[in-house]
Amino acid sequence: ATYLAEMNSDNRKQAMTMLYESVKTRVDMSFDSFENALKDWDVVPLEQKNEIIGAVILKKNEIHVGYGKKPTASIIRHIRKTLANIINQFGSAITIIDSKNEKGLNFCQRLGFVTTEINGGLVHMKCERCNYV
């Protein structure tokens, strides 16, 4: 079963590494630059079978999910609590997905995100109610 790991600097580094693995073919930057660009973001490690496989990153009401190793079980139920907290606090959650990332777009739509804008190959999405909350 996948669940959220307790946070410490080691877990953050592992989670960031897994997140980077999920996007490195779509971003033109080193891991160090990637990690530095996200230093002000909250990181929630996604763990499965005592191994960190990905991360949820948050900044105010913006959320992104990525994993470097494919989960063997659904991670949606583990993300919904984080998403529900954002919606309760800010009224909505937002995210931005590369228009070529079909899996990411489908995942967000299943969660309840709707497209608000498409600009420069990026799809801006908003969620006011999670489908799984």
C-alpha positions in Angstrom: 0.0 0.0 0.0 1.2 3.5 -0.8 1.2 6.1 1.9 2.8 9.4 2.8 6.2 9.1 4.5 7.3 11.1 7.5 9.3 14.1 6.4 13.0 14.6 7.1 15.8 16.1 5.0 16.7 12.6 3.7 13.1 11.8 2.7 12.9 15.2 1.0 16.0 14.5 -1.0 14.7 11.1 -2.0 11.3 12.5 -2.9 12.9 15.3 -5.0 15.0 12.7 -6.8 12.0 10.6 -7.7 10.1 13.7 -8.8 13.0 14.8 -11.0 13.1 11.3 -12.5 9.4 11.8 -13.5 10.1 15.1 -15.3 13.8 15.1 -16.4 13.0 14.3 -20.1 10.6 17.4 -20.1 12.8 19.9 -18.2 16.1 21.3 -19.4 18.0 21.5 -16.1 20.2 19.5 -13.8 18.9 17.9 -10.6 20.6 20.6 -8.5 18.9 23.4 -10.5 15.6 21.5 -10.3 16.0 21.1 -6.5 17.0 24.8 -6.1 14.0 26.0 -8.2 11.7 24.1 -5.8 13.4 25.0 -2.5 10.4 27.1 -1.4 7.9 24.3 -2.1 6.5 21.9 0.5 7.3 18.3 -0.4 5.2 15.3 0.6 7.1 12.0 -0.1 5.0 9.2 -1.6 6.1 5.9 -0.2 5.3 2.3 -1.1 6.7 -0.8 0.5 9.1 1.3 2.7 10.6 3.0 -0.4 10.0 6.6 -1.5 8.7 6.4 -5.1 7.6 10.0 -5.8 6.4 13.2 -4.3 3.5 15.7 -4.1 4.9 19.3 -4.1 2.8 22.2 -2.9 3.1 26.0 -2.9 0.0 27.8 -1.6 -2.8 26.2 -3.7 -0.5 24.9 -6.5 0.0 21.2 -6.5 2.1 18.8 -8.6 2.5 15.0 -8.4 5.3 12.9 -9.9 6.9 9.5 -9.3 10.1 8.0 -10.5 9.0 4.5 -10.0 5.5 3.4 -11.1 3.3 2.6 -8.1 1.9 -0.9 -7.9 -1.3 0.4 -6.3 -3.5 3.5 -6.8 -2.0 6.7 -5.3 -5.2 8.7 -5.8 -6.6 8.0 -2.3 -3.3 9.2 -0.8 -3.3 12.4 -2.7 -7.0 13.3 -2.1 -6.4 14.3 1.6 -3.7 16.7 0.5 -5.9 18.0 -2.3 -8.9 18.3 0.0 -6.8 20.4 2.5 -5.8 22.8 -0.3 -9.4 23.2 -1.5 -10.6 23.7 2.0 -7.9 26.3 2.7 -7.9 28.2 -0.7 -11.2 27.3 -2.3 -9.4 25.6 -5.2 -6.2 23.9 -6.3 -4.3 24.6 -9.4 -1.7 22.8 -11.5 0.1 23.2 -14.8 0.7 20.2 -17.1 2.7 19.9 -20.3 0.1 19.5 -23.1 2.1 16.4 -24.4 1.8 14.7 -21.0 -1.4 12.7 -21.7 -1.0 10.5 -18.5 -0.7 13.6 -16.4 -3.7 15.3 -18.0 -5.9 12.2 -17.6 -4.8 11.8 -14.0 -5.7 15.4 -13.2 -9.0 15.1 -14.9 -9.9 12.0 -13.0 -9.1 13.9 -9.8 -11.5 16.7 -10.8 -9.3 19.3 -12.4 -10.7 21.2 -15.4 -8.7 23.1 -18.0 -8.8 26.9 -17.5 -6.2 27.9 -20.1 -3.8 26.5 -22.7 -0.8 28.7 -23.3 2.6 27.9 -24.9 2.1 24.1 -24.7 1.1 24.3 -21.1 -2.4 23.3 -19.8 -3.5 25.3 -16.7 -6.0 23.4 -14.6 -8.1 24.1 -11.6 -9.9 21.9 -9.1 -12.7 23.1 -6.9 -13.9 19.7 -5.8 -11.9 16.5 -5.8 -13.8 13.6 -7.4 -12.4 11.3 -4.7 -13.1 13.4 -1.6 
